[in-house]
Amino acid sequence: MQWLQDPNKSNVYNLNNVRRDGSRHFRSKMKKYLNLKTDDLETNSKIKNIRNEAVRQLMEQLGGLFCIILSLSVVSPWNH
């Protein structure tokens, strides 16, 4: 810690190097984290879009069947 108390040029240069290396390390870690996070979000978004599309197609294919089942469930209590 003596070099922090003695403000000659080499000590100031060393202190600046330590600060710069620390900042560079932190920025690198943060960049990697953010890249991984955006990749995860994109993947989840694609999965959700695919799932929503599959459900929509299934509903279109079975839409008529659901209407028949719904109408039967509404009409059946009155038949008995």
Backbone torsions as a table, in degrees:
resi	resn	phi	psi	omega
1	MET	NA	-9.0	179.7
2	GLN	-62.4	-33.7	-177.0
3	TRP	-69.7	-19.9	174.8
4	LEU	-74.9	-30.5	-178.1
5	GLN	-82.2	-21.4	-178.5
6	ASP	-102.1	100.2	-172.3
7	PRO	-83.9	56.5	173.6
8	ASN	-87.6	172.7	-171.9
9	LYS	-62.4	-39.9	-177.4
10	SER	-68.2	-36.4	178.7
11	ASN	-69.1	-40.4	177.9
12	VAL	-64.4	-40.4	177.8
13	TYR	-62.5	-44.4	178.4
14	ASN	-63.0	-42.6	179.2
15	LEU	-62.7	-42.2	178.2
16	ASN	-64.3	-37.6	177.2
17	ASN	-63.5	-42.6	179.3
18	VAL	-62.5	-45.2	179.0
19	ARG	-61.6	-45.9	-178.5
20	ARG	-64.0	-43.3	178.7
21	ASP	-64.5	-40.4	177.6
22	GLY	-63.8	-43.7	178.5
23	SER	-64.7	-42.1	179.5
24	ARG	-63.3	-42.4	179.2
25	HIS	-62.9	-45.7	-179.6
26	PHE	-63.9	-44.0	178.9
27	ARG	-62.3	-39.6	179.0
28	SER	-63.6	-46.2	179.1
29	LYS	-62.3	-43.8	-179.0
30	MET	-65.0	-39.1	179.0
31	LYS	-64.2	-43.5	177.7
32	LYS	-62.3	-44.3	-179.8
33	TYR	-61.8	-46.2	-178.7
34	LEU	-66.1	-37.2	176.6
35	ASN	-63.6	-43.5	177.7
36	LEU	-64.5	-39.8	-179.2
37	LYS	-66.1	-42.4	178.9
38	THR	-67.1	-36.8	176.3
39	ASP	-62.6	-42.8	178.0
40	ASP	-62.1	-44.1	-179.5
41	LEU	-64.4	-40.5	178.1
42	GLU	-64.3	-42.3	179.2
43	THR	-63.0	-46.3	179.1
44	ASN	-62.2	-37.8	179.3
45	SER	-65.7	-42.3	178.8
46	LYS	-64.5	-42.4	179.1
47	ILE	-63.1	-43.0	-179.4
48	LYS	-65.0	-40.8	178.6
49	ASN	-64.0	-41.9	179.2
50	ILE	-64.3	-43.4	179.8
51	ARG	-63.0	-45.0	179.5
52	ASN	-63.1	-39.6	178.8
53	GLU	-65.6	-41.7	179.6
54	ALA	-64.7	-41.5	179.0
55	VAL	-65.7	-41.1	179.4
56	ARG	-62.4	-44.6	178.5
57	GLN	-63.9	-40.5	178.1
58	LEU	-63.5	-41.8	178.8
59	MET	-64.7	-36.8	177.2
60	GLU	-65.7	-42.6	-178.7
61	GLN	-68.9	-38.6	-176.1
62	LEU	-100.4	6.0	-177.4
63	GLY	-55.7	-45.6	179.1
64	GLY	-62.7	-39.8	179.8
65	LEU	-65.2	-40.3	178.0
66	PHE	-64.8	-37.2	178.1
67	CYS	-64.2	-41.7	179.5
68	ILE	-65.0	-45.7	-179.5
69	ILE	-63.2	-42.7	179.2
70	LEU	-63.3	-44.1	-179.5
71	SER	-65.9	-38.0	177.8
72	LEU	-66.2	-37.9	-179.4
73	SER	-70.8	-27.6	177.5
74	VAL	-79.1	-39.5	-175.5
75	VAL	-80.4	-32.8	-173.6
76	SER	-59.5	-36.9	178.8
77	PRO	-63.9	-27.5	-178.4
78	TRP	-82.1	-17.8	180.0
79	ASN	-75.4	-22.6	-175.4
80	HIS	-95.4	NA	NA
